[in-house]
Amino acid sequence: MAMEVTQLLINAQSIDGTVRKHAEESLKQFQEQNLAGFLLSLAGELANDEKPVDSRKLAGLVLKNALDAKEQHRKYELVQRWLALDMSTKSQIRAFLLKTLSAPVPDVRSTASQVIAKVAGIELPQKQWPELIVSLLSNIHQLPAHVKQATLETLGYLCEEVSPDVVEQEHVNKILTAVVQGMNAAEGNNDVRLAATRALYMALGFAQANFNNDMERDYIMRVVCEATLSPEVKIRQAAFECLVSIASTYYEKLAHYMQDIFNITAKAVREDDESVALQAIEFWSSICDEEIDILEEYGGEFAGDSDVPCFYFTKQALPGLVPLLLETLLKQEEDQDLDEGAWNIAMAGGTCLGLVARAVGDDIVPHVMPFIEEKISKPDWREREAATYAFGSILEGPSADKLMAIVNAALTFMLNALTNDPSNHVKDTTAWTLGRIFEFLHGSTIETPIITQANCQQIITVLIQSMNDAPNVAEKACGALYFLAQGYEDIGPNSPLTPFFQEIIQSLLAVAHREDATESRLRTAAYEALNEVVRCSTDETSTMVLQLVPVIMLELHNTLEGEKLSLDEREKQNELQGLLCGCLQVIIQKLGSEPTKSAFMQYADQMMGLFLRVFGCRSATAHEEAMLAIGALAYAAGPNFAKYMPEFYKYLEMGLQNFEEYQVCAVTVGVVGDICRALEDKILPYCDGIMTQLLKDLSSNQLHRSVKPPIFSCFGDIALAIGEDFDKYWRYSMPMLQSAAELSAHSSGADDEMTEYTNSLRNGILEAYSGIFQGFKNSPKTQLLIPFAPHILQFLDSIYMEKDMDEVVMKTAIGVLGDLADTLGSHVGGLIQQSVSSKEFLNECLSSEDHTIKEAAEWAKHAITRAISV
């Protein structure tokens, strides 16, 4: 078979479909019948310099895909499969891979580098292939340039694949030494320098100990800064990428270097190639991000012993940094507003300016205002646009007091520009800036309103007029209207928008029907604005919202009647269905309670029929939106929703089985909760099917982990709805809850993302327990729960001891302690008294500043007192 592999790999790239398909089938067959032989022959092909380049590259790619996959469950299978291979096969494959690093063809070497890293990612954590790093590093500086380049590339990929705790510090030091030497200006070969610089970028996470050592850190920083001055543009770009990463990973070690870095970045932004300048701006964006996070976390008040003091680098750099960023705003591209994915130096500079404003607050205003005042009326559109962009960028961060006078003075000017400026760019940025004014400086928390009786009419007239402008300007005008409506959310019975409500709604529907509505996200923006206007409307306009129902239903009906559509048309159709279902959801939430409920419910049957038809179209987005709308309808209809269940149930089951589009699955789980609350015990006939599917979902390793916490919450919803009848699902759900609880109790040392997931898992488990306790309360079957009490108390104690739960978990956890005491009473009084939760955790919650936690704790305290006193 090995003889034929070359030909099969070439045929698998043939332009002739039949030849290609046959080759792919044969390769698949070879893999299934003899995995070891298959992988070995691929590695042999990759290593053989006499074979064609195309077959070698594909051999490497197929080999890489046999070791790794995006889906977690598939990846796990591939790892187990590799680990199960016999030692001699693995040794031969490794030898072939290392040999390929000296191949004359760059693409082949690069493929081998990636495959070696994938193998290392599997083997090093298992303490296998211990000699790999040593063999890569041995005599690296005596090697021919192309082999040295490939070896450094391999070390970079290896650091990307393997977690730092798997590699001994002694090896880390050697890797960093080799990489930093390869970056040195003394290294004559640019390919080697580039590979070394990219490898350092991937290895920075390993350099903790080295960055803690002043001499080593100085050396690394010097080499990186020197590399930003290399004559080769790709090396300069890669070096700045390293600086960006260092800014976020080692922020607290940078004070000593900031003056030099400022000079280097300023020179790059002003004079260098755009790809390099963008990274130099990104360095300052990273610094701002770090400082914004620190200031948010510590509230700006630092104790002397604070872990991460803020060095205020941004504040110190203001006099030089702001003029530098303002210059970049004048480097716009002609058509950047029309290209959704556009990113250039002007946009990067504006984004960074916005972050600077958030990091330093009021201090930025005097640095930016002279630029705005000088440029805002200039004849050149670039100057007017840059001034408007600068103004829009600094609206988040400084206090309302600092900005109010300026914004009031600028508002009329902006409205005029949006109507009369001859430049599309200036109008686009002006509409965006108005949106930012309404987002940050308009609303119930602002003392002196910007929008008054005097100017409200003009603002709305101008925005509505702009919706007829070019799609990119109209889209920003819809966005501004969105924030204008949102600011009136808590206004009370009389909204200033009420007199214009009908006109606004009609204008937005007209925009959604424009021929060019699919450009610049215009249609989406129009429906988002419509939804927000409806959501924030008052009772005065409810009859107009009711009139909107048949209009939107007709639109949805029309999308379901489509004749044969092209793929592109079908995609746009599906997107529109999603938007219309989303719109109906907002209307249902608005009108589904008294006094409008009875008038609105006359449409419920038709609406439900339309939603069910949406499930017949193949679109995850539309399914998700239809499912959310049905959840809202169930909430509004209450027990009457039961009549839709016979027909809806199969779609509910389909949603719960949708592992591929896991967002649909997650939303469906949420809707099961809505239906439980609506139907209460009327959901009982469907519970066997629902519980079977939920238990399957939990035990599947194919389902995205984010869906699992809501499934546990859903157990609680079902138990609360059907009460003691939940006992039949008891022996299946309890062990799952217990093992998930054990898993989530101990998560210390995890990264932020993992801690966040663990907390959502804990919350789901606790909500399940809470629903089960409340569902069984006052039932003779409560004694079934007594054996689980010790485990639940232990779970509460252990998450308290971990000290990493968020406020949501805290509230649910103390609630479960109360539910346990309330439902089981004297049966568990003694157990509760022995637990940490009943003392320290309860006291901590009783003195919480969050009043919802405090209330839950006071209730729990009463329940415990009752349980103990019986």
HELIX and SHEET records of a PDB file:
HELIX    1   1 ALA A    2  ASN A   11  1                                  10    
HELIX    2   2 GLY A   17  GLN A   33  1                                  17    
HELIX    3   3 LEU A   35  ALA A   47  1                                  13    
HELIX    4   4 VAL A   53  ASN A   65  1                                  13    
HELIX    5   5 GLN A   72  LEU A   83  1                                  12    
HELIX    6   6 MET A   87  THR A  100  1                                  14    
HELIX    7   7 PRO A  106  GLU A  123  1                                  18    
HELIX    8   8 LEU A  124  GLN A  126  5                                   3    
HELIX    9   9 LEU A  132  LEU A  137  1                                   6    
HELIX   10  10 ILE A  140  GLN A  142  5                                   3    
HELIX   11  11 ALA A  145  GLU A  161  1                                  17    
HELIX   12  12 PRO A  164  VAL A  166  5                                   3    
HELIX   13  13 GLN A  169  MET A  183  1                                  15    
HELIX   14  14 ASN A  190  ALA A  203  1                                  14    
HELIX   15  15 LEU A  204  PHE A  206  5                                   3    
HELIX   16  16 GLN A  208  ASN A  212  1                                   5    
HELIX   17  17 ASP A  214  ALA A  227  1                                  14    
HELIX   18  18 VAL A  233  THR A  249  1                                  17    
HELIX   19  19 TYR A  251  LYS A  253  5                                   3    
HELIX   20  20 ALA A  255  TYR A  257  5                                   3    
HELIX   21  21 MET A  258  GLU A  271  1                                  14    
HELIX   22  22 GLU A  274  TYR A  298  1                                  25    
HELIX   23  23 PHE A  313  THR A  328  1                                  16    
HELIX   24  24 ILE A  345  VAL A  360  1                                  16    
HELIX   25  25 GLY A  361  ILE A  364  5                                   4    
HELIX   26  26 VAL A  365  LYS A  375  1                                  11    
HELIX   27  27 TRP A  381  SER A  393  1                                  13    
HELIX   28  28 ALA A  400  ASN A  420  1                                  21    
HELIX   29  29 ASN A  424  PHE A  440  1                                  17    
HELIX   30  30 GLN A  453  SER A  466  1                                  14    
HELIX   31  31 PRO A  471  GLN A  486  1                                  16    
HELIX   32  32 THR A  498  PHE A  500  5                                   3    
HELIX   33  33 PHE A  501  ALA A  512  1                                  12    
HELIX   34  34 GLU A  519  ARG A  521  5                                   3    
HELIX   35  35 LEU A  522  ARG A  535  1                                  14    
HELIX   36  36 ASP A  539  THR A  541  5                                   3    
HELIX   37  37 SER A  542  LEU A  560  1                                  19    
HELIX   38  38 LEU A  567  LEU A  591  1                                  25    
HELIX   39  39 LYS A  597  MET A  601  1                                   5    
HELIX   40  40 ALA A  604  VAL A  614  1                                  11    
HELIX   41  41 ALA A  620  ALA A  637  1                                  18    
HELIX   42  42 GLY A  638  TYR A  644  5                                   7    
HELIX   43  43 MET A  645  LEU A  656  1                                  12    
HELIX   44  44 TYR A  662  LEU A  679  1                                  18    
HELIX   45  45 GLU A  680  ILE A  683  5                                   4    
HELIX   46  46 LEU A  684  SER A  699  1                                  16    
HELIX   47  47 ARG A  705  VAL A  707  5                                   3    
HELIX   48  48 LYS A  708  ILE A  722  1                                  15    
HELIX   49  49 GLY A  723  TYR A  729  5                                   7    
HELIX   50  50 TRP A  730  ALA A  745  1                                  16    
HELIX   51  51 ASP A  752  PHE A  776  1                                  25    
HELIX   52  52 PRO A  780  PHE A  788  5                                   9    
HELIX   53  53 ALA A  789  GLU A  802  1                                  14    
HELIX   54  54 GLU A  807  LEU A  824  1                                  18    
HELIX   55  55 GLY A  825  HIS A  827  5                                   3    
HELIX   56  56 GLY A  829  GLN A  834  1                                   6    
HELIX   57  57 SER A  837  PHE A  841  3                                   5    
HELIX   58  58 LEU A  842  LEU A  846  1                                   5    
HELIX   59  59 HIS A  851  SER A  869  1                                  19    
END                                                                             
